Amino acid sequence: MRDRSKTTGPTGLPQTAWAVAAIILLTLVAYLPAIRCGFIWDDDRYVTENVTLRNLAGLGQIWFKPGATVQYYPLSFTTFWIEYHLWGLDPAGYHVTNILLQGLNAVLLWLVLRRLAVPGAWLAAALFAVHPVQVESVAWITERKNVLCGAFYLATVLAYWRYVRLGESDSASPHRAGFCEAGCETGREAGRKADLPDRRHWYVTALVLFACALLSKSVACTLPAALLLVLWWKRDRLTWRDIRPMIPLLVMGLIMALTTAWVEKAHVGAVGHAWGLSWVERCLLAGRIAWFYLDKLIWPHPIIFVYPRWHIDAAVWWQYLYPAAALAALLALWLARGRLGKGPLIAALYFVGTLTPAMGFANVYYMQYSYVADHFQYLASIGPLAAIAALLSRMAGGARQGPGRARDAGRRSPVAMRVVSAVVLAALVVLVWRCTPAYQNKESLWNDVIAKNPDAWMPHLNLANIYQKRGERDKAMAEYRKALQLQPDNTEVHYDLAQALFVQSRFEEAADHYRKAIDLDPTHHMAINNLGTIYLKEDKLDEAAACFEKTIRTRPKEAMGYYNLGRVCALRKQFDRAIECFNQALQLDPGSTYIRADLGGALIEAGHYAEGIQYLQAAMQALPDDAKVHLYLGIGLAREGKAREGIEHLVTAWRLAGDSTEFLNELAWAMATREVPRSPDWPDPVVLAEKACSLTNHQDPNALDTLAAVYANAGRFADAITIAGKAIEQARASKQTALADDIERRLKLYQAGRPYREIPTPAPTK
């Protein structure tokens, strides 16, 4: 048996080395322009805004906290974690990694097909490397999961073939196990005679590699079925000896497939009207998807990031032609297997079987935009591409008239094969170059989609969000309106438009679109929460509370609803309930400084000064310029007896916030009711209190109460008595009985010629 690895090329290097070098070089040439591309759609959730990439704790969350990342593909996110710590957010490094993985995958595919003695194995690998449908998987950083999964997937195949000794005895004789032959019985006998302990390490290696493939992307779950399919092809039948080692792989694949399906529903959100197809309609969709992907492999034009989304309807008769034609094609290949061999049938079954996770039987989030995407057929494309390469190989070698003659013809016409291969590959590389500029940035991507698929609503919506972030509001609103015109009953469109209107302070219009989004999806917690925020701004506390309570029911494990409900309770002076809500929010989001600050403020208002001060001091480390933190910290310190320190914080709060009634009032009150020597840096409390009353048109009893205390502290008791009397009248008129009673007690002091002094609350003794 001739050792092909020792056949040399013109420079004396083994032909294997030349073949590998040629594949790598071809891949680099094809995807070199991708290195200059940036981050595009979803790259923010996967890389640029993914907080789990920032530290070691995040790495633990990637592996052990489903939901911490947008999908549970921990090995893929681990590569991002490593790269983030190598070159940060420079997109070039991520693109280079994807390109190198694509080259590696093409080499591995060549080794797999060569081991199976498939004619045109090198051409098949080259086609896989540079076919335009692969641009999406290589030039899109998010699709690292595809190319990484592909590497482990193909490495698993090689390791498993070593375990079962497939292709070892017939590797020098392509005619015995060619693409159209059953062959390889001799290899089976050799495998049976091999010493099992010597092969067991290959089985363990295959298990580990398969686990890595699944942890990169769960689409690898179809691999065990593919392995059994090839074994049946090469050995004519399957026995328990073939099936038994596959059981652990089948179980692993099933577990990961179910995990991904759960994540798509529970964390990604692949539920609702957009996925509401009956089983009959899903079968119709599957047939159409199969033909679509095959068509793109044969004629890759146009290549679109978001293809038109079909309308699937079980009442339309011609839609049944797609699955019927697919079944007829498989039946024809089955019946022709005696004349053509099993190869074409195997390629077709592999193609359909590997596509199954993306054929509409399971909900995939992307399918609300389109039922198909080029990256969904990354691994499945191997079957048709291998068949095409084998066909071209035989056509270049002459008509097949028997195994021996086909082999001889192939040897007689190597130039023809090389010319055909070169022309086809050159054309594909040019197409790859033409597809790649769309991935330059988000704007170029969506403009490319709109140019090719103008009725797609999603690119208009995403383009609108880009313009909105850049401050180009007119262009943004035009794109929002276009998206709304194309998809008037889409929750995402109404929500994003509402967000843009909210930022523009067009609250009434924003509220209308939030309500529409909620009508379309009653569980859309962000729309519910943000509508509550608008009610909060409008002082509609009952409506706001109802929204936040609904947010909590919809998302009981998220802090947002509890936090906002706590804010409503604080405004209602229900401080105990506010503290309860803030504590619940802090348990769910312990890193939130804002929750910590508002909890501290509520504790101060409830009289728990020492505890409130602790929370506020912790919050101030992250928010040193937050006026509210200084305000409540100042109030708490002053009431606890640390008057001077408290007033310093109140002064800082006033300087940060400006002339706000609340800040003026609290600072003036603290300075007037504590016996603390005034600092020359402090403002005059009389000026502050008079300003607060002026801002409220002398209609706020609290501001009048403060002005009376300030006048009394300055020795202006007659003015204090007059102002206190007005404060009492207004307090009783507004039914603030407790406040009126307090002011009356202070009035008696002023009438006696004494200023009011607030008694500090001492810290609890331990």
N, C-alpha and C positions, 0 to 999 in steps of 0.2 A: 504494500500500500504506500502510495506516494505521500510524502509529508509536504502539504501545500504551503505551510508556513515557512519552509526553507527555499521555496522558489523565489528567485531574486529578480529585481528590476534592473534598469540600465545602470544604476550606480552601485549595484551589489547589495542594496538593502532588501530585506524580505518583502515580498509583495504585500503581506499583511500590513507592514509598516506604511507602505505606499498607500494602501487603501484607506487606512485610518487617517493618515495625513491629508489625503485628498478630501475626505468627508469633513474634517475639522476646518480645513482651509475654505471649502465651499460654504460652510455655515458662517464663518467669520465674514467672508465677502458679502454674503446675502444680508446679514443683520448688522453690519458695521454702522449704517446710518442710525440704528436704534440707540446706540450709545449716547447720541446727542439728544435723545428724547428726555422728557421730564416725567413728572408724576401726573397721572390722569385720574379718571373716575375710580373711586373706591380706594385709591392708593392712600388717601387720608386715613381711612379706617384701618387699613392694613399696616401703614408705615408712618406717615408724617404726623398724624394725630393719635397714634396708638401709644398710650401711656405705659402699656406693659413692656415696651421695648426699652424703657428708660433705665431700669435698675434690676438688681438680682431678684427682688421681690416680685417684679413683673414677670420674670422668667418662670417663677413658681406658679403664678396665676395662669400663664399660658398653658401649663401642663395639667394643673390640678383644679382649675376653676372654670368649668364650662360657662360660657357667657361673658367671660372677661375679654375675649376676642370675638369678632363678628362670626367666625366659624370655628369649630373645634378641629383644627388641623395643626396640632402643636409643633410638629417637626418643621412645617413650613414657616410658622411664626418664629421658631427658634433660629432659623437661618436669618430672618429679618433682625432678630435681636442681636445676633453676632455682627451682622453688617452695620447695624446702627452704631455699635461700639467701635467699629473699624473706621467707617467714613461718614458717620452721621447721616445727614439728609442730602448727600450728594447723589443724585439719581444715577449717575454714570456707573457707580460701583454695582448697584442692583441690576442694571441692564447687562453689564458684563457677565455677572453670575448667571443670569438667565440664558445668555447666548452660549456660554460654555456648557451649561447643562443641556442645551439643545444639541450641541455638537456631540456631547457624551452619549446622549440618548440615541442619536443616529448611529454612532459606532456600535453601541450595544445591540441595536436592532439588526445591524449587519451581521454581527456575531450570532445572533439568534437564528436569523434566516439562513445563514451559511451552514449552521449546524444541522438545520432541517433540510439542507440541500435544495433550497428553493432557487430556481433559475433567476438570474438577475438580482441576486440578493443585494449586491452593492448599489445597484440602481434604485432598488426599493428604499434602501436606507437614505440615499441621497435625495430621493423624492420626499421622503418624510422630513428631511432636514430643512428643505427650502420651499416646500409647497406653501403658497400664500395663505391657506387656511391656518397655518401655524403661526402667522405673524401675531395674532392676538395673544397666543400663549407665551410668545417670546418677548414682544415689545411692551407688553402690559405687565408692570411689576407685580401687581396683585396676583397674576396667574403663575407666580413662582410655584404655587401648589401643583400646577399641571406638569411643569418640566421636572420638578423635584420628584413628584410621584412617578413620572415616567422613568426616571433613572433607577429607582428602587424596584419598580415593576419589572423592567427588562432584566435587571440583575437577578431578580427572583427567578425569572424564567431560566436563565443560564444556570443558576445553582440547582434548580430542580431537574433540569435535563442531565446535569452531572450525577445527580442522585439516582435517577432512573436509567442512566447510561443511554439516553436517547441520542441517536445520531453518531455514536462513536465508531461503530463497526462499518458504517456505510458512508461516512463523510467524504470518502474519496470517489464515490460513485453516484453522482447526481441522478443518473438514470434509474437507479434502484429506489430512490426516495425523492424523486423530483416533484415539482409542484403538482403534476398530474398523475402521480403514481402512489400506490398504497405502501409498498416497500417496507424495509427496515425490520423484517422478522428476525434477521440475523442479529441485529442490535438488541432485540428483545431477549434472544437466547443468551447473548453476552451479559446482559444485565442480570438475568436470573442466576448465572454462574458466579457473578461477582460476590465478593465477601461483604455482607451487609455492614459489619462494623466499619469497614473502610469507607463506606459511602454515607454513613449516618451523619457525619459532620456536614455534608452537603445539604442534607435535609434540615438540620438545625439552622444552617446558614440561610436556606430558603425561607424558613419560618421568620427569622429575624428581619430579613430584607422585606418580606411581605408585610410585616408589622410596620416597618418604616414607610412603606408605600401607602398603607392605609392611614397612617398618622400624618402623611403629607396631603392626601386627598382621598376621600372614601370611594371614589370611582374605581379604585383598584379592587373593590370587592368582587368584580366579575372575573378576576384572574383565575381562580380555581376552576371555574367552568371552562375557561379558555384552555387551560392546561389539559383537562380531560378531553376536550374536543380534539386537540392535536394528538394526544395519545391514541385516540380512536382512529384518527387519520393514519397514523404511522403503523399501528398494530392491528388494524382491521376489527378489533373488538376490545371491550373493556372488561376486566375481571375485578374481583374484590381486591386483588393485589394492587391494582391501579387506583381503586377508589379509596381504600382505607387510609393511606397517607394523606389524602386530600381533605379528610374530615376536619382536622384542626384549622386548615386554611379556610374552609367553608364557614366554620363557626366564627372565626375572626372577622371574616368579611361581612357576615350577617350582623354581628354586633356593631361594627363600625357603620354599616349602612343604616341601621335603626337609630344609632346615635345622631348621625347627620340629619336624618329625617326629623328627629325630635328637635334638634337645634334650629333647623329651617323654620319650624312652626313656632317653637317657644321663644326663641331669641331673635331670629331674623324677621319673622312675621309673614311667612308664606301661607297665609290663611285668608279666606274671604272670597268675595265675588269673583275676583280675577282668576281664581283657581277652581271655580265651581263647575267643573266638567263632570258629566256622567261617565260611567265606565265605557259605554259605547263610544262616546265622543273621545275619550282618551285613546281608545283603539284606533279610531279614525286619525287622530293626531299622530299616533306612533307611526302609522303607515306613511303619512305625509312627511314626517321628520326624516325617516330613513331615506326616502327618495331625494329629499332636499340635500342632505349631506353627501350622498353619492354624486348628485349633479355638481355640487361645488368642488368635489375632488376631480371630476372629469373636466369641468369647465369653470375655473375659478374666477368668474366675473359676473356681476360686480362683487367685490368683497366689502361688506358693510359691518360696522361695529354693532349696529342695532338693525336687524332685518325687519321687514314688515310683519306685523302680528296678524296671523290668519284668523278668520272667523270660523270656528268649528261648530258645525250644526248637523246633528244626526238626521235632520229632516231633508237634507240636501243629498240627492242620490249619488251625484258624481264624486262626493268625498269618499264614498266606499271603494272607489276604484284604486285609491292609493294602497290600503292594506291588502286588497284583493290581488293587485299586481305584485306586491311584495311576496305574498304567499305563493302565487303562481310562479314567480321567479325561483324561489327556493325549491318548489316542487320540481321545476324543470331541471335545475342543477342536480337534484337528487336522482332523477330518472336518467340523466346523462352521465352519471358518475362512472359508469362502465366504459364509456367512450372517452370522456374528458379526464377521468380520474376524479378523486375527491377534492383536489386542491381548490378549484373554484367554489365548490360547496362550502368547504371549510372557511375560505375567506369571507363568504357571504354570512355564514352563521356567526363567525367571530365579530364581524362588523355590527350585525344586529344585536348580538348578545352584549357586546361592550357598550353599545349605545343605550341599552335598556334604562340605566339610571337617569338618562336625560331625554327620554322619549315621552314624558308627560304622565307616566303612571304614578310618579311621586311628585309632590309639590316642590318646586324650586323657585326661590324668590324672583329670580331674573325673568321668569316666564310671564310676569305681569307686563313686561315690556315687549318681549318677543319669545316665541316658543323655541327658537333656535339661536345658536351663537357658535361661531367657529371653534371656540375653545372647548365646547362640549364634545367634539369628535376627535380630540387630540389623540387618544390611544386607539379609538375605533378605526381611525383612518389607516392604521397599519394593514388591515385586511385588504381593502380595495387597492391600496398602493402596491402591496406585494403582488396582487393579481395583475395589475397593470404592468409592473416591471417584468413579471414572468412572461406576459403576453408579448411585450416589446422584445424581450430577449429571444423568444422563439421566432417572432416575425423577422428579426434581424438575422437569425441563424438559418432561416429557411422553413418551409412547411414541415410540420411534424408528421412523419410516416413511420413512427416506431421509435422507441427510446434510443436505440443505437444510432440511427440515422439522424435524429434530432441533435444528438451530441456531436456527431461529426460535422453536421452543417454549421452548428454554433462555432466549432473550431475553424471552419473554412471562412467564416465571415466576421472576424473580430472587429474589423474596421467599421463595418456597417453598424454593429451594436454601439460602438463608441461614438460614431457620428450622431446616431439617433439620440443616444443618451445626452451628448453634449448640447444638441439643439434644444431638447426638452428642458434640461436643467438651466440652460442660459435664459430661456423664455421665463421660467419660473423665478429665477433670481431677479430679472427685470421687474416682474410683477411684485415681488417682495419689496423692491426699492420704491415702487410707486405707492404701495400701501403704507409704508413706514412713516412718511411725513405726517399722517393723520395723528400719530401718537406723540407729536411734539409737545403738546400741552392740552389742557382740558378744552380750551376754546377751539383749537384746531380740530380736535376730535369731534366735537358736537357740530361744528360747521361742516365737516366732511359727511357726517351722518345726514344732516339736513339736506345737503346737496344731492345725496343718493336716495334718501328716503324722507322726502319732505313732509309726509303725513305722520311721522313718528312724534308723539307728544313729549316723550322723555328728554330728547336732546334740547328742545325748546325750553323746557323747564330748567334743565341744568345750565343752559346758557343764560337764562334769566337770573339764576342765582349767582353766576359769575359776575354779571353786570351789576347786580345789586351790591355785591361785596366791594366792587370797585367804585361805587358811588355813581354809576351811570344809570340813574333811576329811570329816565325816559326809555332807554333801550331795554332795561330790565322789564318794565311794565308792558312793553310791546310784546316781548317774548312770553311773559306770563299770560297775557291775553290770548296769544296764539295757542299756547298749550291748553288753555281753558276751552278755546274753541274746538280743538281737536279731541279733547277728553273732558267734556263738561261734568261728568259724574265720577271724577277721580279724586279720591281723598287726598292724595299726595299733592296734586295741583292746587286744590283749595287751601291746603295747609301752608304750602310754601308761599303762595300769594298772600295769605293772611300774615305770615311772618314778615314779608316785605312791607306790607302796609303798617304793621305794628311798629317796625323800625322807623317808618316815616311819620309816626305819631298820628296816623289816620285810623284811630281806634275803632270808630263806628264801622268803617268798611272792613277792618280786620276782623271784628267780632262776627260780622255776617258770614265771612268765609270760614271762620272757625266753626260756627254753627253748622254750616253746610258740610264741612269735613266730619263733624260729629254725627250728623244725620246719616252720612254714608257709611261711617264706621263708628258705632257707639262706643267702641273700646279704644279709640285713639286718645291715649292718655295725655299726649302733649297738647293736642288741640283743646281738650277739656281743661287742662291746667292753665294754658295761656288765655283761654276765655275767662277763667277765674281771675287771672292777673289783670285783665282789662276791667272787670267788675271792681276789683280792689282799687284800681286807679280812680274809678268813678265813685268810690265810697259806697258801692252797693254791696255791703258786707254780707247780707243774707245770700245773695246770688253767688258771690265769691266763695263763701263757705260751702255751698251746695256743690260747686264745681270741684273744690279741693277734696271734699269727702268722696265724690265720685272717682277722682283720681286715685285716692287711697284704695277704694274698692277694686279699681282696675289694675293698679300696680301696688299691691300691699307690701312688696319687698323693696320699694324704691323710696328714697327720702323726700323727694320733691313735694308730694302731696301733704305729708305731715308738716314739713317746714312751712309751706304757704298757709296751711290751716292754722298753724301756730301764730303766724303774722296776723291773721284775721282775729284770733282770740285776744292777742295783745292789744289790738285797736279797740276791741270791745271791753277792754279792761278785765278780761277773764284770764288773769295771769296764771292761775294754777293750771287751767286747761292748756294755756300756751306753753307752759313749762313742760307739761306732759307730752305735747306734740313735738316740741323741739328736742326733748330727750329721745323720743322714738326716732326722729330724723337723724340725730347724731349717732345712734346705734347702727343705723343702716349706712351712714356715710360719715365715719369717724374722722375723716380728714378734712371736712368742710369747715373752713374758718368762719364763714358767714353764719352757719347754723350755730356755731359756738358763740359768736358775738351776740346773736339775737337771743339765745338762751341766757346769756349773761345779763342782757338788758331786762328780760322778763323776770329773772331772779331779783334784780335790783328793785323793780317796780313792786314785786311781791314782798319786799322787805328782807329777803335773804341776801344781805349785803356781802358778807364774807365769801359765800359761794359764788355769787355773781361776779365779784371782783376777780376771783381766780380765773373764771372763764374769759372775762374781758381782757385780762392781762395776757393770757395765752393767745387770744385773737389779735391783740395789738402787735405781737411780734411779726405777724404776716400782713397786718393792715395798719401800719404806723400812721398813715394819713387819712384814716377813716374817721370822719367827724362824729358819727354815731357812736363808735367805740369809745372815743374820748369823752363824749357827752355822758354816757351811762357810767363809765368808769369814774368820771368826776362826781356824778351824783352819788354813786355808791360810797366813794371814799369820804365825801363830805358828810354823808349821813352816818357813817361809821365812826366819825370823830376825827378823821384826818383831813381837816378843812383846807389847810393850805395846799396840800397835794391835790385834793379834789378840785379846788379852784383853778390850779394850774392846768389841769386837763380840760376844764370847762372853757378856759380862755383859749386853749389850743383848738377846741371844737368850734368855738365861735369864729376864730380866724379862718378855719378851714371851710366852714359852712356859709359865712357871711351873715347878713342881717335876716336871719330866719327867726320867727316869733319864738319857736321852741327853744332855740339856742340862746337868744337874748334873755328870755325869761328865766331859764335855769341858771345862767351865769349871774344875773342881777340878784336873783333870790339867794344864791349861795353866798354872795359877797355881803348882802344886807343882813342875813340872819345868823352869821358866824362872826365871833369876835376874833378876827385875824388881821394883823397889821397889813395894810394895803401895800402891794408892790408897785413901784413906779411904772412897771410894764403893763399893769392891769388897766382896763378901761374904767371910766366912771360909771358906777352902777345906776346912777340917776339917768344918765344919757341912754343907757341900755334899756331901762324899764320904760322910759318915755317913748323910745323908738318902738318897742314891742306894742305898746298901747296904740301908737299912731298907726302901725301896720294893721291892727285889728279894728280901727275906727272906734276905739274905746268901748268895744262891745263884748270883749272877752273878760269874764269875771276873774279868771286866773291871772291874766296880765294886769288887771287893775289891782288885784290882791298883792302882786309882787311890787307894783309901783307904790302902794301904800306902805309896805314893809320897808322899801328903799327910802321913802320920805321920812319915816319914823327913825330909821337908822341914821339919817343925816340931821336929825333934830327938827325936822319940819312936821311937827305933830298935827298942826291944824290942817295942812294939806293931806297928811296921812288919814285923818279922820274923815275928811270929805271924800277922798277916793275910796276908802274902805266902805263907806255908806253906799256909794254907787255900785261897788262890787257885790255887796249883799243883795241889793235890789235886782241886779242882773242874774245873780246865782239863783235867787228864788223864782224869778221869772222863767228861767230855763229849767226849773225843777231840780236844781243841783242842791238839794237840801243839806247834805253833809258838808259841802263846801261853804254854804252860807253860814252854817253853825260855826265852822272853824274861823271864818273871817270875823264873826261877831265876838269870839273869844279874843282875837287879836285886837279888835277895835277897843275893847275895854283896856288893854295895855296902853294903846295910843292915847286914850282919854286920860289915863293916869300918868302920861308923860314918859312912858317906857317903851323902848323898841322891842320887837319880837325876836326871841332867840330860839332857834331850833335845837332841841336836845338830841345829841348824837346817840345812835344805837351801838352799844359796846359789842365788841366781838365776843362770841361765845367762849367761855372758859373750858379748857380741856381737863 
